[in-house]
Amino acid sequence: MRVEGKVAIVTGAGSSGPGMGNGKATAVLFAIEGAKVVAVDRNLDAAKETVGIIVSKGGEAIAYQADVTKEAEASAVVEAAISNYGKLDILFNNVGAGWGNLGLEVSPEDWDGVMQVNLKSVLFMCKYAVPRLIENGGGAIVNNASMAAFQAHPLYAYSVSKAGVVAFTRCLAGSLAEKNIRVNCVAPGFMDTPMVASIMTEGRVAWVEANVPMKRHGRGEETAAAVLFLASDQASYITGHTVCVDGGLSIR
């Protein structure tokens, strides 16, 4: 029960299709480990599905529909946590997306859209969560980046936005350490989640088996385990770091 008695917000807590994505897996694991969870997603049915899993396992959670790329809706998410559970201890910024043409062929509209989802959502959620964490005497924020932040990825907007998440994590960690708020980041590698189901080709599987030292895709549950550690008191002296959940890709 590593987060027993704590209240956690998970954005992007629903999956885009069958299976267990990073947000869904983390919301479920937080609840299993004793937290009350606010499961946030643009798709309310997806959030409700996650809550159903949590309740079936004896946990406690509410589903909340919001587009956290919009400032007012991000603020409302935080207030929903306070009104339902009285405090906030943990924020997992999981919302993310990647689209557009490769390289310099990316359109300005696609560039701006990816930055909106991957970076501005984190800014807005932190803007309204941090004052509540300070009121609570401290807490933990975990942001979801990607190994694309450290590589020459062909989707420039995705790679640059995720590098921005890593930089934002460090900036926030430096400014909030004295407030007893820890801010860390996870960087998943090649994961087998609903978000990438449409591109899970034989060629992709073969590339992963040839280039990832552990010779397989990761699972959403494995990202969730890293997030849980960083959000828990077991990581009480860790802030400003990025944990690569990548099967060893970063060392090759």
N, C-alpha and C positions, 0 to 999 in steps of 0.2 A: 504494500500500500504506500507507494513512494510519493504520491501526491494526495494523500488522504486529507479531506477537509478543505481542499483548495478549490477555487472556482477558475475554470479555464474557458477561454474563447478559442475556437478553431474556425478559421475562415476557409472556405472551400472544403467543407466537411462532408459534402456529398460526392459521389463518384459520377463521372460522365457516362458510365456504362456498367455492365456487370463486372464484379470484381472489387478489389480493395485498393483504392488509391492512397496516396500519402496522407491526405487530410482525414479521410474516413477511418483509416487504420489508426491514426493518432487519436482521434476523438474517442474511438472505442477503447484504446489502451489507457488513455487518461481516466476514463470512467471505471475500467476494471481495477485501476490502481487507486481509486478512491476519490477522484475529483468529480465535481458537478460541472457538466459541460454545456456550453452554449454552442450548438452546431449550426454554423452559418453557411448559407449557400444561396446563390441566385435562384437555384431550382429548389423550391420548397419541398417537393416530393423527394428529392435526393437527400435533403437534410433530414426529413422525416424517416427515411429508410435507415439512415445511420442511427437516429435516436431509437428506432425500433430494435436494432441490434443491441444497443446499449441497455435498454430496458430488459431485453430477454436475458441479459447476462447479470441482471440485478443492479445495474447502475442507474444514475440519474442524469437526465439531460433534457434540454428543450431544443426544438428546431426553430431557427429564425431566418426569414428570407430577407436578403439584402444584397445590393451590389456595392461592395466596399470600395469601388473606384470612385464612388460619389461621396463627397465629404459628409453630407447630412446623414446618409445611410450608415456610414462608418460610425459616426457619433451615436446614432440610435442603437447600434449593436452593443456598444459599451454600456449605454444606459439600460438596455434590456438585461444585461448581466447583473447590474447593480439592483434593478427593481425586482428581479426574480430571486437573486441569491445574496444580495446585500454587500458584496465586495467583488474584487477581481484580484487574482493572484498570478495568472498565467495567460499569455497571448501567444498563439501560434499563427503567424502570418503565412498561410499556405497557398493563397490564390496565385495562380500563374497561368500563362498561356504563351504560345509561340506560333506566329503565322507570317505570311508574306513571302515575297520572292527572295531568292538567295543573293548574298553579296550586296553590291551597290545597286542592284535592280529593285531593292525594296522601295515601296512607295512611301511618300511622306505620311500618308494616312495610316498605313500598316505600322510604320515606325512609331508614330504617336500612340496608336492603339495598344501596342505591346508595352510601351513605357507606362501607359495609363494603368494597365492591369498589373504588371509585375513590380512597378516601383511606386506609383502614386497610391495604390491600395495600402502598401506598407506604411507610407507616410501618414495617411489619414487615420489608419487604425492606431498607430503609435501616438499620434497627436492627441487622441481622446482617451486612450488607455493609460498613458503615462501618469496623468494627474490622479487617476483612480488608484494606480499602483502605489503612488507616493502616499496617498491617504491611507493605504493599507499597510504602510510601513516597509514596502518593497515588493519584489516579485521577480518574474522572469519573462523575457520575451525571446522567442525563437523564430527566426525568419527562414523561409525556404528559398534557397538559391538554386544552383545547379553546377555540375562540373563544367558546363558550357561557359561559366564565368572565367575559367582558367585555360581555355583551349581556343584554337582557331576554328570556331564553329561557323558553318556556312550561313546560318540564320543570324545575321549581324544584330538585328534588333533584340532577339532573344538573348544572345550572348552578352551584349552590352548591358541590357537591363538587369541580368542576373549578377554581373560584376558590380552594378550599382547597388544591388541588395547587399552584397558583401561589404562594400564601402560604407553604406548607410549603417549597417550593423556595427561596424567599428566606431563610427562617429557617435552613435547613440550610446554604445557601451562606455565610451570615454566620458560622456557628459552625465551619465546616470549612475555611475559606480558609487558615488558618494551618497546617492539616494537609496542604496541597497537594492537597485534594480540591475539585474544581469541581462545582457543582450548577446545572444549567440546565434549561430547560423548553421544550417545543414546544407550540404551540397550533394544531392543524389546524382549518381551516374546513370547508367543505362538500366532503367527500371521497367518491369513488366506490370504496368498499371493500365487502367481503362483509358487514360489520356493518350496513350501511344498505341492502342489496339489497332488503329487503322494503318499504322506503319510497321507493324510487327511481321515483317516479311522473312522469308527464309534467308535472304541476304543479310538482313540485320542480325538475325540469330547467329549466322555463321561468322559475321564480323566480330560480334561480342565474344563468341567462343574462342576466336583466334587472338583477340587483342586484350581482353580483360583477364588479369591474372587468375581470377576465380572461375573463369570460363562459363559464366552464366549471367543472366539478368538478375537484378535485385528485386525485392518485393516491397510493397508499401509498408508491410509490417516491420521491415528492417529499418526503413526511414523512421517509422514511429518509435522504435526502440531508442534510437539516437535522440530524437526530440524529447522523449520522456526523461532520459538521463539529464539533458541540458536544462530541462524545466524543473527538475527535482532538486532537493537540498543536497543530493549526492554531488552536484556540480556547484556547490556553494562558493567556491573560490575560482570559478571559471567564467570569464566574460570577454567579449570581443573576439571570439574564436569561430572558425568555420570547421565543422566536422565533415569530412568527405565520406559519404556512404556510397562507395563506388566499386567494391570488389577488388580494390588495388589499382584501378585505372590511373590514378594520379601519380603512382610511383613508376609507371612504365613510360 
